[in-house]
Amino acid sequence: MRQLVAEMESSKELSSSLDRQSHNIQDVITFNQLVLDDVIAGRIELTEAAKQKWEVNGVNDFFQTYLTRVSSAPGYEAKTAHDLLVQARDLCAKSDLPAVSSRLRQQYEAGYGPLPE
């Protein structure tokens, strides 16, 4: 009986830990979407957005691996900026695409040099 009670308490602790981790992941996903929305709308410069996003996501090995796979930019902050630029291009309305692409390219190149292609 004691073992059953101990297992139940252990299960509750594990469930609580998983709930906290799930909320943390949801918070990061929400943050990342807000940053991307702000970049597209021009409310934040690409370089500042990359800095903020890297500060939040940089501790995650998966994010680092993802950035290395999707961007040849030098350094993780530049890779983050490049990824934001590509995502913004993919998500903005077709009528806004030329203006958004031009603005983000200029911001990227001002902060990090030539844009990796």
The first five atom37 places (N, CA, C, CB, O) and aatype in JSON, in Angstrom:
{
  "aatype": [12, 1, 5, 10, 19, 0, 6, 12, 6, 15, 15, 11, 6, 10, 15, 15, 15, 10, 3, 1, 5, 15, 8, 2, 9, 5, 3, 19, 9, 16, 13, 2, 5, 10, 19, 10, 3, 3, 19, 9, 0, 7, 1, 9, 6, 10, 16, 6, 0, 0, 11, 5, 11, 17, 6, 19, 2, 7, 19, 2, 3, 13, 13, 5, 16, 18, 10, 16, 1, 19, 15, 15, 0, 14, 7, 18, 6, 0, 11, 16, 0, 8, 3, 10, 10, 19, 5, 0, 1, 3, 10, 4, 0, 11, 15, 3, 10, 14, 0, 19, 15, 15, 1, 10, 1, 5, 5, 18, 6, 0, 7, 18, 7, 14, 10, 14, 6],
  "atom_mask": [
    [1, 1, 1, 1, 1],
    [1, 1, 1, 1, 1],
    [1, 1, 1, 1, 1],
    [1, 1, 1, 1, 1],
    [1, 1, 1, 1, 1],
    [1, 1, 1, 1, 1],
    [1, 1, 1, 1, 1],
    [1, 1, 1, 1, 1],
    [1, 1, 1, 1, 1],
    [1, 1, 1, 1, 1],
    [1, 1, 1, 1, 1],
    [1, 1, 1, 1, 1],
    [1, 1, 1, 1, 1],
    [1, 1, 1, 1, 1],
    [1, 1, 1, 1, 1],
    [1, 1, 1, 1, 1],
    [1, 1, 1, 1, 1],
    [1, 1, 1, 1, 1],
    [1, 1, 1, 1, 1],
    [1, 1, 1, 1, 1],
    [1, 1, 1, 1, 1],
    [1, 1, 1, 1, 1],
    [1, 1, 1, 1, 1],
    [1, 1, 1, 1, 1],
    [1, 1, 1, 1, 1],
    [1, 1, 1, 1, 1],
    [1, 1, 1, 1, 1],
    [1, 1, 1, 1, 1],
    [1, 1, 1, 1, 1],
    [1, 1, 1, 1, 1],
    [1, 1, 1, 1, 1],
    [1, 1, 1, 1, 1],
    [1, 1, 1, 1, 1],
    [1, 1, 1, 1, 1],
    [1, 1, 1, 1, 1],
    [1, 1, 1, 1, 1],
    [1, 1, 1, 1, 1],
    [1, 1, 1, 1, 1],
    [1, 1, 1, 1, 1],
    [1, 1, 1, 1, 1],
    [1, 1, 1, 1, 1],
    [1, 1, 1, 0, 1],
    [1, 1, 1, 1, 1],
    [1, 1, 1, 1, 1],
    [1, 1, 1, 1, 1],
    [1, 1, 1, 1, 1],
    [1, 1, 1, 1, 1],
    [1, 1, 1, 1, 1],
    [1, 1, 1, 1, 1],
    [1, 1, 1, 1, 1],
    [1, 1, 1, 1, 1],
    [1, 1, 1, 1, 1],
    [1, 1, 1, 1, 1],
    [1, 1, 1, 1, 1],
    [1, 1, 1, 1, 1],
    [1, 1, 1, 1, 1],
    [1, 1, 1, 1, 1],
    [1, 1, 1, 0, 1],
    [1, 1, 1, 1, 1],
    [1, 1, 1, 1, 1],
    [1, 1, 1, 1, 1],
    [1, 1, 1, 1, 1],
    [1, 1, 1, 1, 1],
    [1, 1, 1, 1, 1],
    [1, 1, 1, 1, 1],
    [1, 1, 1, 1, 1],
    [1, 1, 1, 1, 1],
    [1, 1, 1, 1, 1],
    [1, 1, 1, 1, 1],
    [1, 1, 1, 1, 1],
    [1, 1, 1, 1, 1],
    [1, 1, 1, 1, 1],
    [1, 1, 1, 1, 1],
    [1, 1, 1, 1, 1],
    [1, 1, 1, 0, 1],
    [1, 1, 1, 1, 1],
    [1, 1, 1, 1, 1],
    [1, 1, 1, 1, 1],
    [1, 1, 1, 1, 1],
    [1, 1, 1, 1, 1],
    [1, 1, 1, 1, 1],
    [1, 1, 1, 1, 1],
    [1, 1, 1, 1, 1],
    [1, 1, 1, 1, 1],
    [1, 1, 1, 1, 1],
    [1, 1, 1, 1, 1],
    [1, 1, 1, 1, 1],
    [1, 1, 1, 1, 1],
    [1, 1, 1, 1, 1],
    [1, 1, 1, 1, 1],
    [1, 1, 1, 1, 1],
    [1, 1, 1, 1, 1],
    [1, 1, 1, 1, 1],
    [1, 1, 1, 1, 1],
    [1, 1, 1, 1, 1],
    [1, 1, 1, 1, 1],
    [1, 1, 1, 1, 1],
    [1, 1, 1, 1, 1],
    [1, 1, 1, 1, 1],
    [1, 1, 1, 1, 1],
    [1, 1, 1, 1, 1],
    [1, 1, 1, 1, 1],
    [1, 1, 1, 1, 1],
    [1, 1, 1, 1, 1],
    [1, 1, 1, 1, 1],
    [1, 1, 1, 1, 1],
    [1, 1, 1, 1, 1],
    [1, 1, 1, 1, 1],
    [1, 1, 1, 1, 1],
    [1, 1, 1, 1, 1],
    [1, 1, 1, 0, 1],
    [1, 1, 1, 1, 1],
    [1, 1, 1, 0, 1],
    [1, 1, 1, 1, 1],
    [1, 1, 1, 1, 1],
    [1, 1, 1, 1, 1],
    [1, 1, 1, 1, 1]
  ],
  "atom_positions": [
    [[0.82, -1.18, 0.0], [0.0, 0.0, 0.0], [0.87, 1.26, 0.0], [-0.94, -0.01, 1.21], [0.58, 2.22, -0.71]],
    [[1.94, 1.25, 0.8], [2.83, 2.42, 0.84], [3.47, 2.66, -0.52], [3.92, 2.22, 1.91], [3.63, 3.8, -0.95]],
    [[3.83, 1.57, -1.18], [4.45, 1.71, -2.5], [3.47, 2.33, -3.49], [4.93, 0.34, -3.02], [3.85, 3.16, -4.31]],
    [[2.22, 1.93, -3.41], [1.19, 2.48, -4.28], [1.0, 3.98, -4.02], [-0.15, 1.74, -4.08], [0.88, 4.76, -4.97]],
    [[0.98, 4.39, -2.78], [0.84, 5.8, -2.42], [2.06, 6.58, -2.91], [0.67, 5.96, -0.88], [1.92, 7.68, -3.44]],
    [[3.24, 6.01, -2.73], [4.47, 6.67, -3.19], [4.46, 6.82, -4.71], [5.72, 5.87, -2.74], [4.86, 7.86, -5.23]],
    [[4.02, 5.8, -5.41], [3.95, 5.87, -6.87], [2.93, 6.91, -7.33], [3.59, 4.5, -7.45], [3.16, 7.61, -8.31]],
    [[1.83, 7.01, -6.62], [0.81, 8.01, -6.96], [1.36, 9.42, -6.76], [-0.46, 7.8, -6.11], [1.13, 10.3, -7.6]],
    [[2.07, 9.65, -5.67], [2.65, 10.97, -5.42], [3.72, 11.29, -6.44], [3.24, 11.04, -4.0], [3.83, 12.43, -6.9]],
    [[4.51, 10.3, -6.8], [5.54, 10.49, -7.82], [4.89, 10.83, -9.16], [6.43, 9.24, -7.95], [5.38, 11.68, -9.9]],
    [[3.81, 10.16, -9.45], [3.08, 10.4, -10.7], [2.5, 11.81, -10.73], [1.94, 9.36, -10.87], [2.54, 12.48, -11.77]],
    [[1.98, 12.28, -9.59], [1.45, 13.65, -9.51], [2.56, 14.67, -9.74], [0.79, 13.89, -8.15], [2.36, 15.66, -10.44]],
    [[3.73, 14.42, -9.14], [4.86, 15.34, -9.31], [5.3, 15.39, -10.77], [6.04, 14.93, -8.41], [5.58, 16.46, -11.31]],
    [[5.37, 14.23, -11.41], [5.75, 14.17, -12.82], [4.74, 14.89, -13.69], [5.9, 12.71, -13.27], [5.11, 15.63, -14.6]],
    [[3.47, 14.67, -13.41], [2.42, 15.34, -14.16], [2.49, 16.85, -14.0], [1.04, 14.83, -13.72], [2.32, 17.59, -14.97]],
    [[2.75, 17.3, -12.8], [2.88, 18.73, -12.54], [4.08, 19.31, -13.28], [3.02, 19.0, -11.04], [4.0, 20.41, -13.84]],
    [[5.18, 18.58, -13.28], [6.38, 19.02, -14.0], [6.12, 19.12, -15.5], [7.56, 18.06, -13.73], [6.54, 20.07, -16.15]],
    [[5.42, 18.13, -16.04], [5.09, 18.15, -17.47], [4.16, 19.31, -17.81], [4.44, 16.82, -17.89], [4.31, 19.94, -18.86]],
    [[3.22, 19.61, -16.93], [2.33, 20.75, -17.14], [3.12, 22.05, -17.19], [1.26, 20.81, -16.03], [2.88, 22.9, -18.05]],
    [[4.07, 22.22, -16.25], [4.89, 23.43, -16.24], [5.72, 23.54, -17.52], [5.82, 23.45, -15.0], [5.82, 24.62, -18.1]],
    [[6.31, 22.43, -17.95], [7.1, 22.45, -19.18], [6.24, 22.78, -20.39], [7.79, 21.1, -19.39], [6.66, 23.53, -21.27]],
    [[5.05, 22.24, -20.42], [4.13, 22.52, -21.52], [3.78, 24.0, -21.56], [2.85, 21.67, -21.4], [3.75, 24.61, -22.63]],
    [[3.51, 24.58, -20.4], [3.2, 26.01, -20.35], [4.41, 26.84, -20.78], [2.76, 26.42, -18.93], [4.26, 27.84, -21.48]],
    [[5.6, 26.43, -20.37], [6.81, 27.15, -20.78], [6.98, 27.11, -22.29], [8.05, 26.54, -20.09], [7.33, 28.12, -22.91]],
    [[6.73, 25.96, -22.88], [6.85, 25.83, -24.34], [5.81, 26.71, -25.02], [6.66, 24.35, -24.78], [6.13, 27.39, -26.0]],
    [[4.59, 26.72, -24.51], [3.54, 27.56, -25.09], [3.91, 29.04, -24.97], [2.19, 27.3, -24.4], [3.66, 29.82, -25.89]],
    [[4.5, 29.42, -23.84], [4.93, 30.81, -23.67], [5.98, 31.19, -24.7], [5.49, 31.02, -22.26], [5.93, 32.3, -25.25]],
    [[6.93, 30.31, -24.98], [7.98, 30.58, -25.96], [7.38, 30.67, -27.36], [9.08, 29.49, -25.91], [7.75, 31.54, -28.14]],
    [[6.47, 29.77, -27.68], [5.82, 29.79, -28.99], [5.06, 31.11, -29.17], [4.85, 28.59, -29.15], [5.15, 31.74, -30.23]],
    [[4.33, 31.52, -28.16], [3.59, 32.78, -28.22], [4.55, 33.96, -28.38], [2.73, 32.97, -26.96], [4.32, 34.84, -29.2]],
    [[5.62, 33.97, -27.6], [6.63, 35.03, -27.7], [7.2, 35.09, -29.12], [7.76, 34.8, -26.68], [7.29, 36.17, -29.7]],
    [[7.58, 33.93, -29.67], [8.16, 33.9, -31.01], [7.19, 34.44, -32.05], [8.56, 32.47, -31.37], [7.6, 35.15, -32.98]],
    [[5.91, 34.12, -31.92], [4.92, 34.61, -32.87], [4.74, 36.12, -32.74], [3.58, 33.9, -32.67], [4.6, 36.82, -33.74]],
    [[4.75, 36.62, -31.5], [4.62, 38.07, -31.3], [5.82, 38.81, -31.89], [4.49, 38.38, -29.8], [5.66, 39.86, -32.5]],
    [[7.01, 38.26, -31.72], [8.2, 38.88, -32.3], [8.08, 38.92, -33.82], [9.49, 38.12, -31.88], [8.35, 39.95, -34.44]],
    [[7.68, 37.81, -34.41], [7.54, 37.74, -35.86], [6.48, 38.74, -36.34], [7.16, 36.31, -36.3], [6.69, 39.44, -37.34]],
    [[5.36, 38.81, -35.65], [4.32, 39.77, -36.02], [4.84, 41.2, -35.96], [3.1, 39.62, -35.09], [4.55, 42.01, -36.84]],
    [[5.61, 41.51, -34.91], [6.17, 42.85, -34.76], [7.18, 43.18, -35.86], [6.84, 43.0, -33.41], [7.24, 44.31, -36.34]],
    [[7.96, 42.18, -36.28], [8.92, 42.38, -37.37], [8.18, 42.68, -38.67], [9.83, 41.13, -37.54], [8.53, 43.62, -39.38]],
    [[7.17, 41.9, -38.96], [6.4, 42.08, -40.2], [5.74, 43.46, -40.21], [5.34, 40.97, -40.34], [5.73, 44.14, -41.24]],
    [[5.19, 43.86, -39.07], [4.48, 45.14, -38.99], [5.42, 46.34, -38.89], [3.55, 45.14, -37.8], [4.98, 47.49, -38.99]],
    [[6.71, 46.09, -38.69], [7.67, 47.18, -38.59], [7.7, 47.84, -37.21], [0.0, 0.0, 0.0], [8.24, 48.93, -37.06]],
    [[7.14, 47.18, -36.21], [7.13, 47.75, -34.86], [8.47, 47.54, -34.15], [6.01, 47.13, -34.04], [8.74, 48.19, -33.13]],
    [[9.3, 46.65, -34.67], [10.6, 46.38, -34.09], [11.59, 46.11, -35.22], [10.53, 45.18, -33.08], [11.25, 45.45, -36.21]],
    [[12.8, 46.61, -35.06], [13.84, 46.37, -36.06], [14.23, 44.89, -36.03], [15.09, 47.27, -35.8], [14.19, 44.24, -34.98]],
    [[14.6, 44.38, -37.18], [14.97, 42.97, -37.29], [16.12, 42.61, -36.35], [15.37, 42.65, -38.73], [16.08, 41.55, -35.72]],
    [[17.13, 43.47, -36.24], [18.28, 43.15, -35.39], [17.88, 43.06, -33.92], [19.38, 44.2, -35.58], [18.35, 42.19, -33.2]],
    [[17.01, 43.96, -33.47], [16.55, 43.92, -32.07], [15.68, 42.69, -31.84], [15.77, 45.21, -31.71], [15.78, 42.04, -30.79]],
    [[14.84, 42.37, -32.8], [13.98, 41.18, -32.68], [14.84, 39.92, -32.6], [13.01, 41.09, -33.87], [14.56, 39.03, -31.8]],
    [[15.87, 39.85, -33.43], [16.75, 38.67, -33.41], [17.44, 38.54, -32.06], [17.8, 38.76, -34.54], [17.58, 37.44, -31.52]],
    [[17.88, 39.68, -31.53], [18.55, 39.67, -30.23], [17.59, 39.13, -29.15], [19.03, 41.11, -29.86], [17.97, 38.28, -28.35]],
    [[16.38, 39.64, -29.14], [15.39, 39.21, -28.14], [15.05, 37.73, -28.31], [14.12, 40.06, -28.25], [15.0, 36.98, -27.33]],
    [[14.83, 37.33, -29.54], [14.45, 35.93, -29.79], [15.59, 35.0, -29.42], [14.05, 35.73, -31.25], [15.35, 33.93, -28.86]],
    [[16.82, 35.38, -29.73], [17.96, 34.54, -29.39], [18.11, 34.42, -27.88], [19.24, 35.09, -30.02], [18.44, 33.35, -27.37]],
    [[17.89, 35.51, -27.15], [17.98, 35.47, -25.69], [16.98, 34.48, -25.09], [17.75, 36.86, -25.1], [17.3, 33.79, -24.12]],
    [[15.8, 34.41, -25.65], [14.77, 33.51, -25.13], [14.98, 32.08, -25.6], [13.39, 34.0, -25.56], [14.81, 31.14, -24.83]],
    [[15.36, 31.9, -26.86], [15.43, 30.57, -27.45], [16.82, 29.94, -27.43], [14.94, 30.62, -28.86], [16.95, 28.73, -27.61]],
    [[17.85, 30.74, -27.21], [19.22, 30.26, -27.35], [19.62, 29.15, -26.41], [0.0, 0.0, 0.0], [20.57, 28.42, -26.7]],
    [[18.93, 28.99, -25.3], [19.27, 27.94, -24.36], [18.8, 26.57, -24.83], [18.67, 28.25, -23.0], [19.15, 25.55, -24.23]],
    [[18.02, 26.54, -25.87], [17.43, 25.31, -26.37], [18.31, 24.7, -27.46], [16.0, 25.57, -26.9], [18.5, 25.31, -28.52]],
    [[18.84, 23.51, -27.22], [19.7, 22.84, -28.2], [18.97, 22.59, -29.52], [20.21, 21.51, -27.65], [19.57, 22.69, -30.59]],
    [[17.68, 22.28, -29.45], [16.9, 22.05, -30.66], [16.88, 23.3, -31.53], [15.46, 21.62, -30.31], [17.03, 23.22, -32.75]],
    [[16.7, 24.46, -30.9], [16.66, 25.72, -31.64], [18.0, 25.99, -32.32], [16.29, 26.89, -30.71], [18.04, 26.43, -33.47]],
    [[19.09, 25.73, -31.62], [20.42, 25.93, -32.2], [20.62, 25.01, -33.41], [21.51, 25.67, -31.14], [21.14, 25.44, -34.43]],
    [[20.21, 23.75, -33.28], [20.32, 22.8, -34.39], [19.47, 23.24, -35.57], [19.91, 21.39, -33.93], [19.91, 23.17, -36.72]],
    [[18.26, 23.69, -35.28], [17.36, 24.17, -36.32], [17.99, 25.34, -37.07], [16.01, 24.6, -35.71], [17.99, 25.37, -38.3]],
    [[18.53, 26.31, -36.32], [19.13, 27.49, -36.96], [20.31, 27.1, -37.84], [19.58, 28.5, -35.91], [20.48, 27.63, -38.94]],
    [[21.11, 26.19, -37.37], [22.27, 25.74, -38.15], [21.82, 25.08, -39.45], [23.14, 24.77, -37.32], [22.47, 25.21, -40.49]],
    [[20.7, 24.38, -39.38], [20.19, 23.69, -40.57], [19.58, 24.66, -41.58], [19.15, 22.66, -40.16], [19.71, 24.45, -42.79]],
    [[18.91, 25.72, -41.11], [18.16, 26.59, -42.03], [18.92, 27.83, -42.47], [16.89, 27.01, -41.39], [18.47, 28.52, -43.4]],
    [[20.05, 28.16, -41.84], [20.73, 29.4, -42.2], [22.24, 29.22, -42.22], [20.35, 30.5, -41.23], [22.82, 28.58, -41.34]],
    [[22.85, 29.79, -43.24], [24.31, 29.77, -43.33], [24.93, 31.05, -42.78], [24.76, 29.55, -44.78], [26.13, 31.27, -42.93]],
    [[24.11, 31.89, -42.15], [24.61, 33.15, -41.59], [25.64, 32.86, -40.5], [23.44, 34.01, -41.02], [25.57, 31.83, -39.83]],
    [[26.6, 33.77, -40.33], [27.6, 33.56, -39.27], [27.02, 33.94, -37.9], [28.87, 34.39, -39.56], [26.48, 35.03, -37.76]],
    [[27.12, 33.09, -36.93], [26.67, 33.39, -35.57], [25.18, 33.16, -35.39], [0.0, 0.0, 0.0], [24.39, 33.31, -36.32]],
    [[24.82, 32.79, -34.18], [23.43, 32.44, -33.91], [22.47, 33.62, -33.95], [23.34, 31.78, -32.59], [21.33, 33.46, -34.38]],
    [[22.9, 34.79, -33.53], [22.0, 35.94, -33.61], [21.71, 36.28, -35.07], [22.61, 37.16, -32.88], [20.57, 36.57, -35.42]],
    [[22.74, 36.24, -35.92], [22.53, 36.49, -37.36], [21.66, 35.4, -37.97], [23.89, 36.58, -38.11], [20.82, 35.68, -38.82]],
    [[21.85, 34.15, -37.54], [21.01, 33.06, -38.03], [19.55, 33.29, -37.61], [21.52, 31.68, -37.48], [18.63, 33.05, -38.39]],
    [[19.36, 33.77, -36.39], [18.01, 34.07, -35.9], [17.37, 35.17, -36.74], [18.04, 34.48, -34.41], [16.2, 35.08, -37.11]],
    [[18.14, 36.22, -37.05], [17.64, 37.31, -37.89], [17.28, 36.8, -39.28], [18.68, 38.44, -37.98], [16.25, 37.16, -39.84]],
    [[18.14, 35.97, -39.83], [17.89, 35.41, -41.16], [16.62, 34.57, -41.15], [19.1, 34.56, -41.64], [15.79, 34.68, -42.06]],
    [[16.45, 33.75, -40.13], [15.26, 32.93, -40.02], [14.0, 33.8, -39.88], [15.38, 31.97, -38.83], [12.99, 33.51, -40.51]],
    [[14.07, 34.85, -39.07], [12.93, 35.77, -38.95], [12.59, 36.4, -40.3], [13.22, 36.85, -37.92], [11.42, 36.52, -40.65]],
    [[13.6, 36.8, -41.03], [13.39, 37.43, -42.34], [12.68, 36.45, -43.28], [14.75, 37.88, -42.95], [11.72, 36.83, -43.95]],
    [[13.14, 35.22, -43.32], [12.53, 34.21, -44.2], [11.09, 33.93, -43.77], [13.35, 32.9, -44.19], [10.2, 33.86, -44.62]],
    [[10.86, 33.79, -42.47], [9.5, 33.54, -41.99], [8.59, 34.73, -42.3], [9.5, 33.27, -40.48], [7.43, 34.54, -42.69]],
    [[9.09, 35.93, -42.14], [8.29, 37.12, -42.43], [7.89, 37.16, -43.9], [9.07, 38.41, -42.05], [6.75, 37.47, -44.24]],
    [[8.85, 36.84, -44.77], [8.54, 36.8, -46.2], [7.44, 35.78, -46.49], [9.8, 36.47, -47.03], [6.56, 36.03, -47.31]],
    [[7.5, 34.64, -45.82], [6.53, 33.57, -46.05], [5.13, 33.94, -45.54], [7.0, 32.3, -45.38], [4.13, 33.49, -46.09]],
    [[5.07, 34.76, -44.49], [3.79, 35.03, -43.84], [3.12, 36.33, -44.24], [3.98, 35.03, -42.39], [1.91, 36.48, -44.07]],
    [[3.87, 37.29, -44.78], [3.23, 38.58, -45.06], [2.35, 38.48, -46.31], [4.29, 39.68, -45.24], [2.55, 37.62, -47.17]],
    [[1.4, 39.38, -46.37], [0.47, 39.4, -47.5], [1.23, 39.68, -48.79], [-0.64, 40.46, -47.28], [2.21, 40.42, -48.79]],
    [[0.77, 39.09, -49.88], [1.47, 39.25, -51.17], [1.62, 40.72, -51.56], [0.72, 38.5, -52.27], [2.64, 41.12, -52.12]],
    [[0.61, 41.52, -51.26], [0.69, 42.94, -51.63], [1.76, 43.68, -50.82], [-0.68, 43.62, -51.42], [2.32, 44.67, -51.28]],
    [[2.06, 43.19, -49.62], [3.06, 43.83, -48.76], [4.46, 43.24, -48.95], [2.65, 43.69, -47.31], [5.44, 43.81, -48.46]],
    [[4.57, 42.13, -49.65], [5.83, 41.39, -49.74], [7.01, 42.23, -50.23], [5.67, 40.22, -50.64], [8.06, 42.2, -49.59]],
    [[6.9, 42.97, -51.33], [8.07, 43.74, -51.77], [8.57, 44.74, -50.74], [7.73, 44.47, -53.04], [9.77, 44.85, -50.51]],
    [[7.66, 45.47, -50.12], [8.06, 46.48, -49.13], [8.66, 45.83, -47.88], [6.86, 47.35, -48.74], [9.69, 46.28, -47.38]],
    [[8.02, 44.76, -47.39], [8.53, 44.07, -46.2], [9.88, 43.43, -46.49], [7.52, 42.99, -45.72], [10.8, 43.54, -45.69]],
    [[10.0, 42.78, -47.64], [11.27, 42.14, -48.01], [12.4, 43.15, -48.11], [11.12, 41.39, -49.33], [13.5, 42.92, -47.62]],
    [[12.12, 44.27, -48.73], [13.14, 45.3, -48.89], [13.56, 45.87, -47.53], [12.62, 46.43, -49.79], [14.75, 46.01, -47.25]],
    [[12.58, 46.19, -46.69], [12.87, 46.75, -45.37], [13.69, 45.78, -44.52], [11.58, 47.1, -44.64], [14.66, 46.18, -43.88]],
    [[13.31, 44.49, -44.51], [14.02, 43.51, -43.7], [15.41, 43.21, -44.24], [13.22, 42.22, -43.61], [16.35, 42.99, -43.48]],
    [[15.55, 43.21, -45.56], [16.88, 43.01, -46.16], [17.81, 44.14, -45.73], [16.79, 42.95, -47.72], [18.96, 43.9, -45.34]],
    [[17.33, 45.37, -45.79], [18.14, 46.51, -45.38], [18.52, 46.42, -43.9], [17.39, 47.82, -45.64], [19.67, 46.68, -43.54]],
    [[17.56, 46.05, -43.06], [17.85, 45.93, -41.64], [18.85, 44.8, -41.37], [16.56, 45.68, -40.86], [19.76, 44.96, -40.55]],
    [[18.69, 43.68, -42.05], [19.62, 42.57, -41.86], [21.02, 42.99, -42.27], [19.17, 41.34, -42.67], [21.97, 42.81, -41.51]],
    [[21.15, 43.55, -43.46], [22.47, 43.91, -43.97], [23.12, 45.01, -43.14], [22.36, 44.36, -45.42], [24.34, 45.03, -43.01]],
    [[22.32, 45.92, -42.58], [22.87, 46.96, -41.71], [23.41, 46.35, -40.42], [21.81, 48.02, -41.4], [24.39, 46.84, -39.87]],
    [[22.78, 45.3, -39.94], [23.19, 44.7, -38.68], [24.2, 43.58, -38.8], [0.0, 0.0, 0.0], [25.02, 43.38, -37.9]],
    [[24.16, 42.83, -39.92], [24.96, 41.6, -40.01], [25.78, 41.46, -41.29], [24.05, 40.43, -39.89], [26.55, 40.51, -41.41]],
    [[25.64, 42.37, -42.22], [26.36, 42.25, -43.48], [25.5, 41.6, -44.54], [0.0, 0.0, 0.0], [24.28, 41.53, -44.41]],
    [[26.13, 41.11, -45.62], [25.36, 40.53, -46.74], [24.44, 39.39, -46.28], [26.32, 40.02, -47.83], [24.8, 38.56, -45.45]],
    [[23.26, 39.39, -46.86], [22.26, 38.38, -46.55], [22.64, 37.04, -47.18], [20.87, 38.82, -47.03], [22.91, 36.99, -48.38]],
    [[22.68, 35.96, -46.38], [22.95, 34.65, -46.98], [21.8, 34.26, -47.92], [23.15, 33.56, -45.87], [20.64, 34.51, -47.61]],
    [[22.12, 33.68, -48.99], [21.06, 33.27, -49.94], [20.83, 31.79, -49.9], [21.41, 33.69, -51.35], [19.98, 31.27, -50.62]]
  ]
}
